Amino acid sequence: MKAPNAVLVALTALAAPHTTHSVKCDAALKCSEKHRENCDDFFPNACGNCIAGMIGGDGPLNTVCIGNASCALIYPGQTGCSTASSSPKVPFVVHFGRCVCDTAGRQWPTAPGMCSKVDVDRASGKISLHLCKAASASRPACEPASCSRLAEWLPGTDSCKWRGSDAFLLSDECTVLDSILPVEVGPSPLCGHDGLLARLDGTLAENEPAAKHLAERPLVCELAPRCPESVQGKTRLDQSCCYGTPTSHPLTEWGKNVNLQAPGFCSVLPTQPPPVQNSTSRASEAHPGPSQVCAVRVAAPGWQGCACLGPRGIPIAGRVCTVDCVPPDCPLPPGGIAPPLQEWLTSEATFQTVLPANRNRWMRVGSQALPSASISFVQWLITLSLAILVDIGVLH
């Protein structure tokens, strides 16, 4: 039986003495710009395989190869792919070669509990994004038989695509993510819950580009530590997040400094415009200073605390603390809420927090109505209480 012509050609080439081939290769191919090896020795006008560190179809092929840290971004409930640094929307990120799953609808609310993966077709070089089922007792997550294609791209054409209620974008080396989540924001918004912070090797993932963080390791999210004592969780939460409490003081090496009020948890932030509002956010701008507007979100599903917001209404890296966390909407760790970070610590606020500065006048009123033979203790107490209510504005 005779071998096919293509096999005969290949066998002949292998058996021939080693010589320099003169296969036609058009310089206009620019294989290096496609991140591919130079023209193949046996196929005219075709580049070789992807160079090291890049992914794409196997050579000989002329499609572009992209970085192995590339990703697809899923924009839930959108018909467009915003890459602007002013957008309040944070996408669900799927890196090449990983199975990434949503957690209780936090990252991918239009496909809660589902998973996704990105792969490449070695023959054509096309990149595909898939919707996959999560792990079960009978199969692992992202098992090929459980996946269906959502979008497909030829590398080098990072166009926005959409299907159903979601939009999808392919990003070479995931560089788009760094414009969406700059260093001062960090990767924590990708956790999908205002009370959660991204962790890196046991510490907060701050001052690091989000794309770099995710390219090297999967996203790990933990509940933000407990708020400092200057934050009053049961009353005036948003105000105390921003401006602190008059009777909570900064702690020093020798104890608390009673001459200073501890700064508000969010007061260290620079001037910023009001945040983008939604049904779960609340901005505190009651008494902004001359150079500061404080924006804070104090509630998320099952959670209360301080999430200090930047100009886009997205929490600032590392400026989130927890007052209360109620499962299952808030993922409370087995050991409970972690204590405040060392640099957050302030002294415990006293009862004087609720008393105005002119409380001495109440004592004068009380002393003028001290119990005597003609007045009962109850009448004296009522007189003092009425003076307090008038002074604080409850009665006029």
Helices and strands as residue ranges (DSSP letters): H 5-15, G 27-29, G 31-34, E 54-55, E 66-67, E 71-75, E 92-95, E 100-101, E 115-120, E 127-132, G 144-146, E 148-153, E 160-163, E 166-171, G 172-174, H 176-180, G 188-191, E 196-200, E 203-204, H 210-216, E 221-223, H 237-243, E 251-252, E 255-256, E 296-300, E 303-309, E 315-325, G 342-344, G 351-354, H 359-368, H 377-391
